[in-house]
Amino acid sequence: MHLFTKEPNFPSRLMNFTQPEPVLKRTYMKALMQLCVGVALFYAWPLFSQDIHFSQYYHAPQHINPALTAINPGDISFTANYRSQWRSSLYEPYTTVFVSADRKFYLRKKDNQLFGGGLMIYYDGAGDGNLNIAQIGLSGSYAYAFDRENVLSLGLQASFSQRAFNLDGLSFDNQYIDGIYDPAAPVNESFQDLRTYFPSFGAGLNFHGKQHNKRTRMDIGGGVFNLNRPNQSFRDDVKSALPMRFTVYMMPTIQLFSHLDLALAGSAQFQGSYVEALGGGGLRIHLSTRRAREMAVMLGGAYRFNSLGDAIIPGIEFQYAGFLLGLTYDINISKYQAATNRNGGPELAVRYLITHVRTLDEFRICRLF
């Protein structure tokens, strides 16, 4: 739904402006009428929309590259991401929930190869009309280790989406009679359907490198989504193709000392005419390095810049054994800050890794990550 932070004058996300009084001053009527006309045109014209986005994209790996499916230290992993954007602004906030799981499938006679399988589900909604999208998808990856430090993986993804909206919270220009808004007045707008369904497909490539017996490692790669450019229009006679989304990223971690790492991350995403880029990092302090009792805290930040706005993103991350909790907060410094009071919104990421204890006849399997 919203890969990029967008200004409020885009009809593809602007759903309604609630009137505080039944009678409005004439000086505001023209702007309000234009606003409601824009909402109506949103449904009648081809719709241009973007995919969801996260500040902690590195904790939503299946969203940025299917080749990252099961590319983690665990045998099974569960992740959950929650983002609330612009809650303090004039408009209804964007709310995004993303849940995923993946697991490794080892090949007994191929120590240097494995398959990964993953499932992801997300929901994203905003506006008084609750324009939303719900998606479920499957990801698969194949990883080949050239040696114990260098692994190349490729991935594929297939998903199915439902896109919908609700008329109850919307207003339209013909509901203004002699300058007065009448919510009981007929809408006089025709809608063929309030929901639409479409499949989409993606693919990606990732290189994972690490230093043996050290925490230094790096992932670098890219993915492409909406390869089939699915039609997401609510009208049968109007086509609205969802543009392909391209992602590139680099996520290195450098072990500086026995209890201190420098974690960096950078990404760029392209969809249609929109571009979003993020760069940041932090220092991770390892309070304990005992096996199965590892504990670390990371403090850092990032900066988002794109064609429409930008934000400063401080964050903190806590890790204990297989459990990870990350929290960031977007501080809006774009032109939209007048409406948001510089508040972008909080984002929460949770990850849990399960590592199996292997029987003796499985010890020959080399752990790739």
N, C-alpha and C positions, 0 to 999 in steps of 0.2 A: 504494500500500500504506500509506504512513504520511505523510500530509500534516502531521500534528501530532505533536509530542513527547508521548508518552503515558506514563502511569504503568504500572508493571509488573503491576498487578492486572487489566489488561484481557485477558480470555481470547482476544480476537481476535488477539493477538500473542504470548501467553505459550505457549510450546510444550512446555517440559519443565524439570525440575529434576533434574540428575544426582546420584545418591546416591553419596557418597564411600566408604561402607562397606556391606557386605551386611546388617548388623543395625543398625537405627536405634533411638535412644532413644525411649521412649514420649512424651516431652514434645514431640518434633518430629513424631510420626506424624499427629496431627490436622491440622496445617497442610499436611503433604505430601499427605495424602489429599484435602483440599479442593482442593489445587492440581491434582491429577490429574483429579478430578471436573470441575473447570473446563475442563480441556483436552477432555475427552470431550463436555461440553456445547457447547463451541465448534463441534463438527462436527454436533451434532444440532439446534441452534437456528439461527434466521436470523443471518446474519453481517453485522456492520456494519464496514466497512473504509473507509480513506481513500486518496487518491492519494499519490504520492510528494511530497517537498518538498526544497528546496535553500535553503541560506543565500545562495548566489550565484545566486539566481533570475534575475537580470538577464543571466547568461551561459547561460541555458537558455530562450531567448525563445519557442520553440514550445510549451514546457510551460506558460507563463503566459498566452499569447495567440497564436492562429494569425495574427492580424493583424500580428504582428511578424515573420512569415516574410519573409526577404530585406530587412528594414528595417535595413540596415547599410551602411557605406561600400564594401563589396566587391561584386563581381559574383557571386562564389561564396564561401560560407563553410562551414567545418566546425567543429563544437564537440563537446567531450567533457567530461562531468562525472562525478566519482567522489565518493561520500560513504560514510563508515563511521561509524555512530552507536552510542555506548555500548559500544565494544569492551572497555573496562575494567570493565564492569559484571558482575553475576552471570550474566546471560543472554547467549545468542548475539547478536552485534551485527546491526544492520540494515546491509545493504550495497546500495548503489544505484549503478547505472551507466547513464548517459544519453548517447547519441550522436545527433547530428543534422547535417544538411546542408541548405543551401538555395541557390537561385540566382535571379537576376533575369532576366526575359524582357521586353526592350524592344519597344515599338511604334514602328516607323520613322516613321509619320506622326502620332504622338501624343507629342510631346516631354514632355508633363506627365503621362503615365500609364505604368504598368508593371504587370506581373504577377510574382508570386513563387511559387515552388514549393519544397516542402521535404519531407524524409523524416526521421523520428525513430524510434529504437529504444531501449527501456530494459528493464532487468532490476532487480528488487528482491526481496531474500530475507532471511529472518531466522528464528531459532529452531532448536532441535534437530530439529524436523520440517520445516525448510526450507520454510516457507510462503512462496511466491514468486509473482510475477507477471511475465510477459514481454509486452511490447507493441510492436507496430510500427504506425506511423501515417503518413499523408500530410496535409500542410498546403498550403493555397493562399491567396494574398492578392492584393488589387487595391489599388493606390495611385494617388491622384489629387492632383496638386500644384496648389494654388490660385495659388501664385507660387513663387519660388525659396526661400522660407523656411517655407512652411506646407504640410504634406502630411497627408492623411487616408487611412487604409487600413482595409480590412475583410478578415476572413479566415474560412476554414472549415477544419475538421479532421475526418478520419475515421480510426479506429484499430481494431485487432483485438487482443484480449488472451487470453492463456492464464494461468489461475490454478491452482496445484498445490501439493501438500504430499507429504511422505514419512513413512511410519509407522515406519521403522526406528529413529528416535531418540526415539520417544515412549513414555511409560509411562501406565498406566491404573490406576484404583483397585482393580479386581479382581485385579491382579497382586500385591497385598499380602495375604499369607496368614499369619494369626496374627501380624501386626505385622512381618513380614519381607518385603522386596521380592524377588520371584522373577521375573527377566526372561524365564524360559522359560514362565511361566504363560500360558494363553491370554488373549487380549485380550477376547474375547466382545463385540466391537463390530462393527457392520455398516456398511460404507461402500459406497455405490453407485458412487462414482467418486473417484479421487484427483486429478482435474483437471477444469477446466471452461473453456469458451470463450465469449467474448461480444464484440460490437462496441460502440463508443461514438462519439459525435459531439460536436463543439464548434464555437464561433463566437466572434468577438471584433471589437473596434473599437479603433483606435489613432490618436492625433494626434501627429505629429512636427513640431516647430518648431525652427528654428535661426536664428542670426544670420549673415548672409552674411559670408564672409571672417573669421569668428571661430569659436572652438571652442564657444561657448555654444550649447546645444541642450537639448531636453527631449522625452521621450516620456511620454504620459499615456493611459491607456486601461483596458480591462477585457475579460475573457473569461468564458465559461461552458462547462463541460465536462460530460460524461455527460448530455447533453440527453435521451437516450432512457432514462435510468435502467436500465442493463442488469442482468439477473439474474446474480449471481455465485455463487449457491449451488452446493454440491457435491451436493445432493440434489434429485431430481426433484419431490418432494412438498413442498418448502420453498422459498419465494422469498426472496431476499435482494437487494433492489434497491440498487445503488450510488448514493448520493446525488449530486445535481448539485454541482459545485464552481464557485464564483464567485471571480474574481480582479479586484482593482483595484490600480493602481500608479501611481506618478509617479516618473520618473527624470530629474532635471535635472542638467546640468553647466554651471557658470558659469566663464567665463574671467576670472580675477582680474588676472593680469599676462601678459606675453608667454610666460612659462615656468611658469606656475602656474595650476591649475584647482581648483575646488571641485566634487567629484562627490558628489551626494546620491542616495538611493534609498529609497523607502518602498513597502510593499505590504501588502495584507490579503487573506486567503483565507478563504472560508466554505464549509463542507461539513457538511451536517446541523446538529448542535448545536455543532460545533467551529469555533473561530475562531483564526486565526493571523495575527499582525501583526509586521512587521519594519520597522525604521527605522534608517538609518545614513548614513555618508558618509566621505569621506576627501579628502586633498590629493594631487593628482597633479602631480608635478614633471616637466616636459619637459626632458630632458637634451639632446635634439637635435630640431629641427623641420625638418631638411632633408628634402625630399620623397623618399619611398621609403627613408629612413634615420631615420625618426622613432623616438625612444626616450623612454620615460617610466616612472616608478616611482610607485606610489601606496601610501600607508599610511593605514589607516582602521579602522573598526570598525562594528558594528551591535548592536542589541539586539532579541531576540525575546521577545514576550510573547503568551501565549494562555491559554485557560481551564484548562490543565493544567500549565503550567510555563513556564520562560523560560530564556534563556541570553544571555551576553555573547559577542560574536563578533569578535575581532580578525582583521585580514586584511592581506595584502600582495598587490600586483599589479604585474607587469612586462609592458611592452609594447615590442616592437621591430618596426617596419614593420607587416606584416600578422599578426604572431604575438603572442598574448596568453596569459599564464599567471597565474592567480589562485589564492591559497591562503588559506583561512580555517580557524579552529578554534573549535568551540563549547565554551564553558566553562559547564557546567551549574550554574545557581543555583536550580533548582527543588527541590521536596521530594524528588526522586529522587536528589539529590546524595549521599545516604548510601551508595547502591549504586555510584555512578559516581565518587566522589571528585572531584566537580565536572567530570569529563571528559565532554564531549559527543561530540566526534569531529572528525576532519579532513575537509575537503572541497577537492577540486582541480578547477579548471576550465581548459580549454585551448581556444583559438580560433585559427583560421587563416583569413585573408581572401585571396582572389585577385582582383586587379583587372586586367581586360584592357586592353591598349593598343589603342585603336581606330584604324581606318583613317580616311583623310581624309573619306570620304563618311559617316562616322558621327559626326563631330565635332558635328553639329547636335543630337545627343541631349543633353538637359540632365540632368546628374547630380542626382538628387533627394535624395541623402543624403551 
